[in-house]
Amino acid sequence: MTINEYNLAVTDYSDRLFRFVLKSIRDVHKAEDIVQDSFEKLWKNLDNVDGKKVKSYLFTTAYHTMIDNIRKDKRSSYYEDMTMNDEGHESNYSDLSEILNEAVKQLPEVQRMVLLLRDYEGYSYQEIGELTNLNESQVKVYIYRARVFLKKYLVKLDLVV
């Protein structure tokens, strides 16, 4: 990969990568750091990355960095998450996007990632498999399970409201 290809990759993929990470972790500063780390890793491996596979490399790197970051945060703030979940059930939601975002946050990490890549970013099952190191059938199963969960979650909330 050449320096010009690297610069083109920054131009082409930085916004998409940022949106993907931000949608998953909902923290602008952490998302910026993860995107920057991904491009830094690409720069360090410039000679080893094929210019045609740079998109896959960037999204895979960002995905793994994000998962590591989420796991680290879970370990350090387990108590904080528990108190936030208790407060969330007491408040009434009036905005469908807030309800949907809350439901997506309830999904397991893998299901959330593949669902976001498919429904928000528009990647194919094969591309998602390449980005997440899953086979295509696993991706389909995770997306199906995520959608079933979201449907049940939204129906359950509809009965409460």
N, C-alpha and C positions, 0 to 999 in steps of 0.2 A: 504494500500500500504506500502511495506517495503522500507527500505533504499536501499537495493540491486535493487529493482524494479525501484526506482527513478534513481539510477546511470545508469541502463540499458536504461531508458527513455532518459536520457541526451545523452548517446552514440548513440541511435537509431534515435532520432528525432531532435537534435539540428541543424544539417546541413539543413535538409528539412524545418524546421521552419524558419531558417535564410533566405533561398532562397525565400520562399514564401513572407516573410515580405519585403525583399530587392527588389523583383520584383515589389512590390506594391508601396513602398515609395521612392525607389532609393536613399537612404541615408544610407551608411554603418553604421555610428555611431548610428543613430536612430534605425536601424534594430537590431543592437547588443543590444541596451538598451531594446527594446521591447522583444526580445528573453530572455534576462536575467530576465526581469520583469515576464515573463510567467513562467519561471522555479522557480522564487522566490515564486510566488503565489502557484505553485504546492507544493513547499516545506512547505509552511505555511498550506496548506490543505492536507497534506500527509495522515492524518487519514481518511479524508472524500472522497478521490478519489479512485475509484476501479482501480486496476492495469491493467485490461483489457480495460479500457476506458481512459487511460492516453493520448493516441494520440489525441483523440477527445477533451479532456480537454485542452491540450496544444494549439492546433490550434484554438479552440474557444476563449481561453484567449488571445492569440496573436492577433487574428482578432479584438476582441473588444478593446484591448489596442491600436492597430494600428488605428482603426476608431476614437477613442478618440483623439489620437495624431494628426491625419489628420484634424479633426474638430478644434482643438486648433490652429494648424498652419494656417488654412484658416482664422480664425478670426483675427489672429495677423498680417498676411501678405497679406491681400486682394489686396492692391495696388501693391505690388511686383509681384503678380501673373498676374495682368492685364498688366504690362509692359513687362513681359516675353512672354506672349501670342502675343502681338503686334510684338515683334521682331521675333518670330518664323515663322510668315507667310512670312516675307520678305526674309528669307534665302532659298536657294535651297538645297534639300536633295539628296544625291547620293547613300545612303546606305538604302536598304530596311528595315533592322532591325531598323534603326533610325526612319524611317517613321512609321513602325508598333508600335514601342514604343511610339511615339508621339500620334498615334491614340488611343492606349490603355489608355494613360494618359487622354484623352478627355472623356472617359467613366465615367458614374456615379459610385460612390464608390461600390455599391452593385454589379453592373454588372461587374466591373473590378475584384472584389474579386472572384466571382464565375467563371468567365472566366479563371482567373489565376489558380485557384484550379483545374479546369477541364483540360485545355489545356496544362498548363505548369507543373503541379504537378501530373496529371493523376488520380485524385480522381473520384469516381463514383458519380452519382447524389445524391444517398442516403447519402454518406459520406459528401458531400458538404452541404446537408441539415442539417445534424447533427452538422457540424462545424459552420454554420451560423444561425442556428435556423429558417430555412425556410423549407417549405415542398418541396417534390421532384418536383412537378409541377411548383412551383415558381422558383426553380433553373433552370429548363429547359427553362422557359420563359425568365429569365434574360440572360441566355447564348445565346438564340436565338436572343434577341434584341441586345446584344453586338456584335454578329457576323454580324447581318444586318448593324449595324452602321459602323463596321470596313470595310465591303464590300463597302458601299457607300462612306466612307472616302477615301479608296484606289482608287476607280474608279474616284472620283472627282480629286484627285491628279494626276492620270494618264492623265486626260484630260488637266490639266494645264501644265504638263511636256511635 
